[in-house]
Amino acid sequence: MYFWCSDTGMKPAKAMTVRLTEEQAQALETVASVENLPVSDVIRAAIATHIESRRRDPDFQAGLKGRISQARKLLDH
């Protein structure tokens, strides 16, 4: 399912389901409440931070390059 987030100016987004423990859900809702943000904005910010940290992680980059190399070999056969 895709939708347009006009309030944040985002490109079309994909809806996803995430399962959290009760403790995680309560902590997330508390953070969102204190920051006066929707829970979805807090989740998107956390995901963006995680992805950016992987982009800067040399070990992750090496693994990513290895996966790309494997995929190219598969396509070349």
PyMOL Python script that loads the backbone (N, CA, C, O; Angstrom):
from pymol import cmd

cmd.read_pdbstr("""\
ATOM      1  N   MET A   1       0.837  -1.165   0.000  1.00  0.00           N
ATOM      2  CA  MET A   1       0.000   0.000   0.000  1.00  0.00           C
ATOM      3  C   MET A   1       0.892   1.240   0.000  1.00  0.00           C
ATOM      4  O   MET A   1       1.835   1.330   0.786  1.00  0.00           O
ATOM      5  N   TYR A   2       0.597   2.179  -0.868  1.00  0.00           N
ATOM      6  CA  TYR A   2       1.355   3.411  -0.960  1.00  0.00           C
ATOM      7  C   TYR A   2       0.422   4.588  -0.729  1.00  0.00           C
ATOM      8  O   TYR A   2      -0.761   4.535  -1.067  1.00  0.00           O
ATOM      9  N   PHE A   3       0.963   5.648  -0.151  1.00  0.00           N
ATOM     10  CA  PHE A   3       0.167   6.847   0.059  1.00  0.00           C
ATOM     11  C   PHE A   3       1.081   8.056   0.020  1.00  0.00           C
ATOM     12  O   PHE A   3       2.302   7.933   0.124  1.00  0.00           O
ATOM     13  N   TRP A   4       0.490   9.202  -0.128  1.00  0.00           N
ATOM     14  CA  TRP A   4       1.252  10.444  -0.191  1.00  0.00           C
ATOM     15  C   TRP A   4       1.181  11.136   1.152  1.00  0.00           C
ATOM     16  O   TRP A   4       0.097  11.347   1.694  1.00  0.00           O
ATOM     17  N   CYS A   5       2.332  11.487   1.687  1.00  0.00           N
ATOM     18  CA  CYS A   5       2.381  12.191   2.971  1.00  0.00           C
ATOM     19  C   CYS A   5       2.506  13.676   2.701  1.00  0.00           C
ATOM     20  O   CYS A   5       3.614  14.213   2.664  1.00  0.00           O
ATOM     21  N   SER A   6       1.391  14.335   2.514  1.00  0.00           N
ATOM     22  CA  SER A   6       1.436  15.751   2.160  1.00  0.00           C
ATOM     23  C   SER A   6       1.907  16.623   3.317  1.00  0.00           C
ATOM     24  O   SER A   6       2.475  17.692   3.092  1.00  0.00           O
ATOM     25  N   ASP A   7       1.680  16.180   4.561  1.00  0.00           N
ATOM     26  CA  ASP A   7       2.057  17.012   5.697  1.00  0.00           C
ATOM     27  C   ASP A   7       3.564  17.076   5.904  1.00  0.00           C
ATOM     28  O   ASP A   7       4.065  18.044   6.475  1.00  0.00           O
ATOM     29  N   THR A   8       4.294  16.063   5.451  1.00  0.00           N
ATOM     30  CA  THR A   8       5.747  16.045   5.621  1.00  0.00           C
ATOM     31  C   THR A   8       6.470  16.292   4.310  1.00  0.00           C
ATOM     32  O   THR A   8       7.695  16.410   4.292  1.00  0.00           O
ATOM     33  N   GLY A   9       5.729  16.373   3.211  1.00  0.00           N
ATOM     34  CA  GLY A   9       6.355  16.593   1.921  1.00  0.00           C
ATOM     35  C   GLY A   9       7.117  15.380   1.422  1.00  0.00           C
ATOM     36  O   GLY A   9       7.960  15.498   0.533  1.00  0.00           O
ATOM     37  N   MET A  10       6.831  14.224   1.982  1.00  0.00           N
ATOM     38  CA  MET A  10       7.532  13.016   1.588  1.00  0.00           C
ATOM     39  C   MET A  10       7.042  12.511   0.242  1.00  0.00           C
ATOM     40  O   MET A  10       5.934  12.823  -0.194  1.00  0.00           O
ATOM     41  N   LYS A  11       7.880  11.736  -0.397  1.00  0.00           N
ATOM     42  CA  LYS A  11       7.487  11.039  -1.612  1.00  0.00           C
ATOM     43  C   LYS A  11       6.496   9.944  -1.225  1.00  0.00           C
ATOM     44  O   LYS A  11       6.287   9.687  -0.040  1.00  0.00           O
ATOM     45  N   PRO A  12       5.885   9.301  -2.220  1.00  0.00           N
ATOM     46  CA  PRO A  12       4.986   8.204  -1.883  1.00  0.00           C
ATOM     47  C   PRO A  12       5.686   7.224  -0.941  1.00  0.00           C
ATOM     48  O   PRO A  12       6.857   6.897  -1.136  1.00  0.00           O
ATOM     49  N   ALA A  13       4.972   6.764   0.067  1.00  0.00           N
ATOM     50  CA  ALA A  13       5.559   5.915   1.089  1.00  0.00           C
ATOM     51  C   ALA A  13       4.885   4.555   1.097  1.00  0.00           C
ATOM     52  O   ALA A  13       3.726   4.420   0.705  1.00  0.00           O
ATOM     53  N   LYS A  14       5.608   3.570   1.539  1.00  0.00           N
ATOM     54  CA  LYS A  14       5.088   2.219   1.668  1.00  0.00           C
ATOM     55  C   LYS A  14       4.704   1.983   3.118  1.00  0.00           C
ATOM     56  O   LYS A  14       5.508   2.214   4.022  1.00  0.00           O
ATOM     57  N   ALA A  15       3.494   1.529   3.341  1.00  0.00           N
ATOM     58  CA  ALA A  15       3.043   1.196   4.691  1.00  0.00           C
ATOM     59  C   ALA A  15       3.637  -0.150   5.085  1.00  0.00           C
ATOM     60  O   ALA A  15       3.620  -1.098   4.299  1.00  0.00           O
ATOM     61  N   MET A  16       4.160  -0.230   6.303  1.00  0.00           N
ATOM     62  CA  MET A  16       4.762  -1.465   6.790  1.00  0.00           C
ATOM     63  C   MET A  16       4.248  -1.737   8.201  1.00  0.00           C
ATOM     64  O   MET A  16       3.816  -0.823   8.903  1.00  0.00           O
ATOM     65  N   THR A  17       4.300  -2.979   8.596  1.00  0.00           N
ATOM     66  CA  THR A  17       3.900  -3.384   9.940  1.00  0.00           C
ATOM     67  C   THR A  17       5.154  -3.708  10.737  1.00  0.00           C
ATOM     68  O   THR A  17       6.044  -4.408  10.254  1.00  0.00           O
ATOM     69  N   VAL A  18       5.217  -3.198  11.947  1.00  0.00           N
ATOM     70  CA  VAL A  18       6.337  -3.466  12.845  1.00  0.00           C
ATOM     71  C   VAL A  18       5.761  -4.009  14.145  1.00  0.00           C
ATOM     72  O   VAL A  18       4.827  -3.432  14.702  1.00  0.00           O
ATOM     73  N   ARG A  19       6.308  -5.100  14.623  1.00  0.00           N
ATOM     74  CA  ARG A  19       5.860  -5.673  15.895  1.00  0.00           C
ATOM     75  C   ARG A  19       6.837  -5.256  16.984  1.00  0.00           C
ATOM     76  O   ARG A  19       8.046  -5.452  16.857  1.00  0.00           O
ATOM     77  N   LEU A  20       6.307  -4.683  18.045  1.00  0.00           N
ATOM     78  CA  LEU A  20       7.110  -4.224  19.168  1.00  0.00           C
ATOM     79  C   LEU A  20       6.657  -4.929  20.438  1.00  0.00           C
ATOM     80  O   LEU A  20       5.502  -5.340  20.558  1.00  0.00           O
ATOM     81  N   THR A  21       7.572  -5.061  21.375  1.00  0.00           N
ATOM     82  CA  THR A  21       7.153  -5.534  22.692  1.00  0.00           C
ATOM     83  C   THR A  21       6.333  -4.414  23.327  1.00  0.00           C
ATOM     84  O   THR A  21       6.371  -3.268  22.877  1.00  0.00           O
ATOM     85  N   GLU A  22       5.603  -4.757  24.363  1.00  0.00           N
ATOM     86  CA  GLU A  22       4.821  -3.743  25.067  1.00  0.00           C
ATOM     87  C   GLU A  22       5.739  -2.643  25.606  1.00  0.00           C
ATOM     88  O   GLU A  22       5.399  -1.461  25.555  1.00  0.00           O
ATOM     89  N   GLU A  23       6.896  -3.041  26.119  1.00  0.00           N
ATOM     90  CA  GLU A  23       7.849  -2.055  26.657  1.00  0.00           C
ATOM     91  C   GLU A  23       8.360  -1.127  25.563  1.00  0.00           C
ATOM     92  O   GLU A  23       8.458   0.082  25.772  1.00  0.00           O
ATOM     93  N   GLN A  24       8.687  -1.687  24.389  1.00  0.00           N
ATOM     94  CA  GLN A  24       9.151  -0.849  23.281  1.00  0.00           C
ATOM     95  C   GLN A  24       8.062   0.115  22.842  1.00  0.00           C
ATOM     96  O   GLN A  24       8.332   1.291  22.600  1.00  0.00           O
ATOM     97  N   ALA A  25       6.835  -0.376  22.739  1.00  0.00           N
ATOM     98  CA  ALA A  25       5.722   0.472  22.306  1.00  0.00           C
ATOM     99  C   ALA A  25       5.491   1.612  23.290  1.00  0.00           C
ATOM    100  O   ALA A  25       5.273   2.754  22.885  1.00  0.00           O
ATOM    101  N   GLN A  26       5.540   1.305  24.574  1.00  0.00           N
ATOM    102  CA  GLN A  26       5.343   2.353  25.576  1.00  0.00           C
ATOM    103  C   GLN A  26       6.469   3.374  25.531  1.00  0.00           C
ATOM    104  O   GLN A  26       6.224   4.576  25.629  1.00  0.00           O
ATOM    105  N   ALA A  27       7.707   2.900  25.383  1.00  0.00           N
ATOM    106  CA  ALA A  27       8.846   3.818  25.305  1.00  0.00           C
ATOM    107  C   ALA A  27       8.734   4.703  24.068  1.00  0.00           C
ATOM    108  O   ALA A  27       8.983   5.907  24.136  1.00  0.00           O
ATOM    109  N   LEU A  28       8.363   4.111  22.949  1.00  0.00           N
ATOM    110  CA  LEU A  28       8.202   4.869  21.710  1.00  0.00           C
ATOM    111  C   LEU A  28       7.113   5.929  21.856  1.00  0.00           C
ATOM    112  O   LEU A  28       7.302   7.079  21.459  1.00  0.00           O
ATOM    113  N   GLU A  29       5.996   5.546  22.416  1.00  0.00           N
ATOM    114  CA  GLU A  29       4.899   6.498  22.607  1.00  0.00           C
ATOM    115  C   GLU A  29       5.305   7.611  23.570  1.00  0.00           C
ATOM    116  O   GLU A  29       4.901   8.759  23.391  1.00  0.00           O
ATOM    117  N   THR A  30       6.093   7.286  24.580  1.00  0.00           N
ATOM    118  CA  THR A  30       6.563   8.305  25.520  1.00  0.00           C
ATOM    119  C   THR A  30       7.495   9.294  24.830  1.00  0.00           C
ATOM    120  O   THR A  30       7.358  10.507  24.994  1.00  0.00           O
ATOM    121  N   VAL A  31       8.439   8.771  24.060  1.00  0.00           N
ATOM    122  CA  VAL A  31       9.366   9.647  23.323  1.00  0.00           C
ATOM    123  C   VAL A  31       8.569  10.564  22.393  1.00  0.00           C
ATOM    124  O   VAL A  31       8.801  11.772  22.362  1.00  0.00           O
ATOM    125  N   ALA A  32       7.645   9.997  21.646  1.00  0.00           N
ATOM    126  CA  ALA A  32       6.845  10.802  20.717  1.00  0.00           C
ATOM    127  C   ALA A  32       6.047  11.868  21.458  1.00  0.00           C
ATOM    128  O   ALA A  32       5.940  13.005  20.999  1.00  0.00           O
ATOM    129  N   SER A  33       5.495  11.498  22.596  1.00  0.00           N
ATOM    130  CA  SER A  33       4.709  12.447  23.377  1.00  0.00           C
ATOM    131  C   SER A  33       5.564  13.594  23.898  1.00  0.00           C
ATOM    132  O   SER A  33       5.186  14.761  23.792  1.00  0.00           O
ATOM    133  N   VAL A  34       6.717  13.253  24.461  1.00  0.00           N
ATOM    134  CA  VAL A  34       7.611  14.284  24.999  1.00  0.00           C
ATOM    135  C   VAL A  34       8.103  15.213  23.894  1.00  0.00           C
ATOM    136  O   VAL A  34       8.216  16.421  24.098  1.00  0.00           O
ATOM    137  N   GLU A  35       8.394  14.651  22.729  1.00  0.00           N
ATOM    138  CA  GLU A  35       8.879  15.459  21.609  1.00  0.00           C
ATOM    139  C   GLU A  35       7.742  16.097  20.821  1.00  0.00           C
ATOM    140  O   GLU A  35       7.981  16.833  19.864  1.00  0.00           O
ATOM    141  N   ASN A  36       6.501  15.813  21.227  1.00  0.00           N
ATOM    142  CA  ASN A  36       5.318  16.358  20.562  1.00  0.00           C
ATOM    143  C   ASN A  36       5.313  16.045  19.070  1.00  0.00           C
ATOM    144  O   ASN A  36       5.055  16.908  18.231  1.00  0.00           O
ATOM    145  N   LEU A  37       5.610  14.776  18.767  1.00  0.00           N
ATOM    146  CA  LEU A  37       5.658  14.301  17.387  1.00  0.00           C
ATOM    147  C   LEU A  37       4.779  13.073  17.243  1.00  0.00           C
ATOM    148  O   LEU A  37       4.543  12.362  18.220  1.00  0.00           O
ATOM    149  N   PRO A  38       4.293  12.814  16.036  1.00  0.00           N
ATOM    150  CA  PRO A  38       3.596  11.551  15.801  1.00  0.00           C
ATOM    151  C   PRO A  38       4.588  10.383  15.939  1.00  0.00           C
ATOM    152  O   PRO A  38       5.770  10.523  15.622  1.00  0.00           O
ATOM    153  N   VAL A  39       4.104   9.261  16.404  1.00  0.00           N
ATOM    154  CA  VAL A  39       4.949   8.077  16.544  1.00  0.00           C
ATOM    155  C   VAL A  39       5.612   7.742  15.210  1.00  0.00           C
ATOM    156  O   VAL A  39       6.783   7.363  15.181  1.00  0.00           O
ATOM    157  N   SER A  40       4.887   7.876  14.122  1.00  0.00           N
ATOM    158  CA  SER A  40       5.446   7.547  12.806  1.00  0.00           C
ATOM    159  C   SER A  40       6.654   8.424  12.469  1.00  0.00           C
ATOM    160  O   SER A  40       7.601   7.951  11.842  1.00  0.00           O
ATOM    161  N   ASP A  41       6.632   9.691  12.877  1.00  0.00           N
ATOM    162  CA  ASP A  41       7.787  10.568  12.633  1.00  0.00           C
ATOM    163  C   ASP A  41       8.999  10.115  13.437  1.00  0.00           C
ATOM    164  O   ASP A  41      10.124  10.159  12.940  1.00  0.00           O
ATOM    165  N   VAL A  42       8.778   9.681  14.675  1.00  0.00           N
ATOM    166  CA  VAL A  42       9.875   9.200  15.509  1.00  0.00           C
ATOM    167  C   VAL A  42      10.472   7.931  14.897  1.00  0.00           C
ATOM    168  O   VAL A  42      11.691   7.765  14.869  1.00  0.00           O
ATOM    169  N   ILE A  43       9.616   7.047  14.412  1.00  0.00           N
ATOM    170  CA  ILE A  43      10.083   5.809  13.775  1.00  0.00           C
ATOM    171  C   ILE A  43      10.884   6.121  12.516  1.00  0.00           C
ATOM    172  O   ILE A  43      11.962   5.562  12.313  1.00  0.00           O
ATOM    173  N   ARG A  44      10.359   7.017  11.662  1.00  0.00           N
ATOM    174  CA  ARG A  44      11.083   7.370  10.430  1.00  0.00           C
ATOM    175  C   ARG A  44      12.432   7.993  10.752  1.00  0.00           C
ATOM    176  O   ARG A  44      13.415   7.714  10.065  1.00  0.00           O
ATOM    177  N   ALA A  45      12.501   8.828  11.778  1.00  0.00           N
ATOM    178  CA  ALA A  45      13.773   9.449  12.158  1.00  0.00           C
ATOM    179  C   ALA A  45      14.762   8.389  12.635  1.00  0.00           C
ATOM    180  O   ALA A  45      15.946   8.449  12.302  1.00  0.00           O
ATOM    181  N   ALA A  46      14.283   7.425  13.407  1.00  0.00           N
ATOM    182  CA  ALA A  46      15.162   6.355  13.895  1.00  0.00           C
ATOM    183  C   ALA A  46      15.677   5.502  12.741  1.00  0.00           C
ATOM    184  O   ALA A  46      16.847   5.120  12.720  1.00  0.00           O
ATOM    185  N   ILE A  47      14.815   5.207  11.796  1.00  0.00           N
ATOM    186  CA  ILE A  47      15.224   4.424  10.625  1.00  0.00           C
ATOM    187  C   ILE A  47      16.248   5.196   9.807  1.00  0.00           C
ATOM    188  O   ILE A  47      17.255   4.630   9.382  1.00  0.00           O
ATOM    189  N   ALA A  48      16.004   6.472   9.584  1.00  0.00           N
ATOM    190  CA  ALA A  48      16.951   7.298   8.814  1.00  0.00           C
ATOM    191  C   ALA A  48      18.314   7.340   9.500  1.00  0.00           C
ATOM    192  O   ALA A  48      19.347   7.252   8.837  1.00  0.00           O
ATOM    193  N   THR A  49      18.318   7.474  10.820  1.00  0.00           N
ATOM    194  CA  THR A  49      19.580   7.486  11.574  1.00  0.00           C
ATOM    195  C   THR A  49      20.293   6.155  11.436  1.00  0.00           C
ATOM    196  O   THR A  49      21.509   6.125  11.248  1.00  0.00           O
ATOM    197  N   HIS A  50      19.565   5.060  11.526  1.00  0.00           N
ATOM    198  CA  HIS A  50      20.165   3.729  11.403  1.00  0.00           C
ATOM    199  C   HIS A  50      20.767   3.517  10.016  1.00  0.00           C
ATOM    200  O   HIS A  50      21.889   3.028   9.888  1.00  0.00           O
ATOM    201  N   ILE A  51      20.021   3.886   8.989  1.00  0.00           N
ATOM    202  CA  ILE A  51      20.517   3.725   7.619  1.00  0.00           C
ATOM    203  C   ILE A  51      21.756   4.576   7.404  1.00  0.00           C
ATOM    204  O   ILE A  51      22.726   4.113   6.805  1.00  0.00           O
ATOM    205  N   GLU A  52      21.741   5.794   7.876  1.00  0.00           N
ATOM    206  CA  GLU A  52      22.911   6.671   7.718  1.00  0.00           C
ATOM    207  C   GLU A  52      24.125   6.094   8.440  1.00  0.00           C
ATOM    208  O   GLU A  52      25.244   6.185   7.934  1.00  0.00           O
ATOM    209  N   SER A  53      23.920   5.507   9.610  1.00  0.00           N
ATOM    210  CA  SER A  53      25.055   4.912  10.328  1.00  0.00           C
ATOM    211  C   SER A  53      25.619   3.729   9.550  1.00  0.00           C
ATOM    212  O   SER A  53      26.828   3.500   9.577  1.00  0.00           O
ATOM    213  N   ARG A  54      24.768   2.976   8.859  1.00  0.00           N
ATOM    214  CA  ARG A  54      25.255   1.863   8.036  1.00  0.00           C
ATOM    215  C   ARG A  54      26.026   2.388   6.831  1.00  0.00           C
ATOM    216  O   ARG A  54      27.027   1.795   6.430  1.00  0.00           O
ATOM    217  N   ARG A  55      25.576   3.476   6.262  1.00  0.00           N
ATOM    218  CA  ARG A  55      26.297   4.053   5.116  1.00  0.00           C
ATOM    219  C   ARG A  55      27.714   4.446   5.495  1.00  0.00           C
ATOM    220  O   ARG A  55      28.612   4.427   4.653  1.00  0.00           O
ATOM    221  N   ARG A  56      27.921   4.799   6.744  1.00  0.00           N
ATOM    222  CA  ARG A  56      29.235   5.231   7.219  1.00  0.00           C
ATOM    223  C   ARG A  56      30.056   4.091   7.824  1.00  0.00           C
ATOM    224  O   ARG A  56      31.213   4.298   8.191  1.00  0.00           O
ATOM    225  N   ASP A  57      29.481   2.901   7.933  1.00  0.00           N
ATOM    226  CA  ASP A  57      30.129   1.754   8.573  1.00  0.00           C
ATOM    227  C   ASP A  57      30.924   0.958   7.543  1.00  0.00           C
ATOM    228  O   ASP A  57      30.335   0.359   6.643  1.00  0.00           O
ATOM    229  N   PRO A  58      32.269   0.942   7.659  1.00  0.00           N
ATOM    230  CA  PRO A  58      33.096   0.218   6.678  1.00  0.00           C
ATOM    231  C   PRO A  58      32.782  -1.275   6.608  1.00  0.00           C
ATOM    232  O   PRO A  58      32.822  -1.852   5.522  1.00  0.00           O
ATOM    233  N   ASP A  59      32.472  -1.911   7.729  1.00  0.00           N
ATOM    234  CA  ASP A  59      32.146  -3.334   7.704  1.00  0.00           C
ATOM    235  C   ASP A  59      30.849  -3.592   6.944  1.00  0.00           C
ATOM    236  O   ASP A  59      30.748  -4.545   6.172  1.00  0.00           O
ATOM    237  N   PHE A  60      29.860  -2.732   7.172  1.00  0.00           N
ATOM    238  CA  PHE A  60      28.606  -2.872   6.442  1.00  0.00           C
ATOM    239  C   PHE A  60      28.839  -2.662   4.950  1.00  0.00           C
ATOM    240  O   PHE A  60      28.330  -3.419   4.123  1.00  0.00           O
ATOM    241  N   GLN A  61      29.606  -1.641   4.613  1.00  0.00           N
ATOM    242  CA  GLN A  61      29.893  -1.353   3.205  1.00  0.00           C
ATOM    243  C   GLN A  61      30.594  -2.530   2.529  1.00  0.00           C
ATOM    244  O   GLN A  61      30.298  -2.851   1.378  1.00  0.00           O
ATOM    245  N   ALA A  62      31.520  -3.171   3.239  1.00  0.00           N
ATOM    246  CA  ALA A  62      32.213  -4.334   2.684  1.00  0.00           C
ATOM    247  C   ALA A  62      31.215  -5.463   2.432  1.00  0.00           C
ATOM    248  O   ALA A  62      31.261  -6.121   1.392  1.00  0.00           O
ATOM    249  N   GLY A  63      30.314  -5.681   3.390  1.00  0.00           N
ATOM    250  CA  GLY A  63      29.295  -6.708   3.198  1.00  0.00           C
ATOM    251  C   GLY A  63      28.361  -6.389   2.051  1.00  0.00           C
ATOM    252  O   GLY A  63      27.965  -7.278   1.297  1.00  0.00           O
ATOM    253  N   LEU A  64      28.011  -5.134   1.918  1.00  0.00           N
ATOM    254  CA  LEU A  64      27.146  -4.701   0.829  1.00  0.00           C
ATOM    255  C   LEU A  64      27.822  -4.924  -0.522  1.00  0.00           C
ATOM    256  O   LEU A  64      27.205  -5.429  -1.460  1.00  0.00           O
ATOM    257  N   LYS A  65      29.080  -4.548  -0.608  1.00  0.00           N
ATOM    258  CA  LYS A  65      29.824  -4.762  -1.857  1.00  0.00           C
ATOM    259  C   LYS A  65      29.916  -6.237  -2.186  1.00  0.00           C
ATOM    260  O   LYS A  65      29.833  -6.617  -3.354  1.00  0.00           O
ATOM    261  N   GLY A  66      30.087  -7.078  -1.169  1.00  0.00           N
ATOM    262  CA  GLY A  66      30.118  -8.526  -1.389  1.00  0.00           C
ATOM    263  C   GLY A  66      28.800  -9.034  -1.932  1.00  0.00           C
ATOM    264  O   GLY A  66      28.785  -9.862  -2.843  1.00  0.00           O
ATOM    265  N   ARG A  67      27.685  -8.550  -1.386  1.00  0.00           N
ATOM    266  CA  ARG A  67      26.361  -8.960  -1.878  1.00  0.00           C
ATOM    267  C   ARG A  67      26.147  -8.516  -3.318  1.00  0.00           C
ATOM    268  O   ARG A  67      25.606  -9.263  -4.133  1.00  0.00           O
ATOM    269  N   ILE A  68      26.576  -7.297  -3.626  1.00  0.00           N
ATOM    270  CA  ILE A  68      26.431  -6.791  -5.004  1.00  0.00           C
ATOM    271  C   ILE A  68      27.249  -7.649  -5.951  1.00  0.00           C
ATOM    272  O   ILE A  68      26.792  -7.988  -7.042  1.00  0.00           O
ATOM    273  N   SER A  69      28.455  -8.000  -5.536  1.00  0.00           N
ATOM    274  CA  SER A  69      29.317  -8.844  -6.364  1.00  0.00           C
ATOM    275  C   SER A  69      28.674 -10.207  -6.601  1.00  0.00           C
ATOM    276  O   SER A  69      28.704 -10.716  -7.722  1.00  0.00           O
ATOM    277  N   GLN A  70      28.099 -10.798  -5.567  1.00  0.00           N
ATOM    278  CA  GLN A  70      27.425 -12.089  -5.707  1.00  0.00           C
ATOM    279  C   GLN A  70      26.252 -11.986  -6.676  1.00  0.00           C
ATOM    280  O   GLN A  70      26.052 -12.870  -7.509  1.00  0.00           O
ATOM    281  N   ALA A  71      25.490 -10.923  -6.569  1.00  0.00           N
ATOM    282  CA  ALA A  71      24.333 -10.742  -7.448  1.00  0.00           C
ATOM    283  C   ALA A  71      24.780 -10.601  -8.909  1.00  0.00           C
ATOM    284  O   ALA A  71      24.151 -11.149  -9.814  1.00  0.00           O
ATOM    285  N   ARG A  72      25.882  -9.853  -9.128  1.00  0.00           N
ATOM    286  CA  ARG A  72      26.386  -9.686 -10.496  1.00  0.00           C
ATOM    287  C   ARG A  72      26.824 -11.021 -11.083  1.00  0.00           C
ATOM    288  O   ARG A  72      26.560 -11.310 -12.250  1.00  0.00           O
ATOM    289  N   LYS A  73      27.497 -11.835 -10.267  1.00  0.00           N
ATOM    290  CA  LYS A  73      27.927 -13.161 -10.736  1.00  0.00           C
ATOM    291  C   LYS A  73      26.732 -14.017 -11.106  1.00  0.00           C
ATOM    292  O   LYS A  73      26.762 -14.734 -12.106  1.00  0.00           O
ATOM    293  N   LEU A  74      25.680 -13.946 -10.304  1.00  0.00           N
ATOM    294  CA  LEU A  74      24.472 -14.709 -10.583  1.00  0.00           C
ATOM    295  C   LEU A  74      23.849 -14.260 -11.910  1.00  0.00           C
ATOM    296  O   LEU A  74      23.408 -15.088 -12.708  1.00  0.00           O
ATOM    297  N   LEU A  75      23.818 -12.955 -12.134  1.00  0.00           N
ATOM    298  CA  LEU A  75      23.221 -12.431 -13.366  1.00  0.00           C
ATOM    299  C   LEU A  75      24.066 -12.739 -14.588  1.00  0.00           C
ATOM    300  O   LEU A  75      23.532 -12.875 -15.688  1.00  0.00           O
ATOM    301  N   ASP A  76      25.371 -12.849 -14.415  1.00  0.00           N
ATOM    302  CA  ASP A  76      26.272 -13.085 -15.541  1.00  0.00           C
ATOM    303  C   ASP A  76      26.224 -14.539 -16.034  1.00  0.00           C
ATOM    304  O   ASP A  76      26.682 -14.832 -17.139  1.00  0.00           O
ATOM    305  N   HIS A  77      25.679 -15.438 -15.232  1.00  0.00           N
ATOM    306  CA  HIS A  77      25.660 -16.844 -15.648  1.00  0.00           C
ATOM    307  C   HIS A  77      24.484 -17.178 -16.489  1.00  0.00           C
ATOM    308  O   HIS A  77      24.333 -18.324 -16.913  1.00  0.00           O
TER     309      HIS A  77
END
""", "prot")
cmd.dss("prot")
cmd.show_as("cartoon", "prot")
cmd.util.cbc("prot")
cmd.orient("prot")
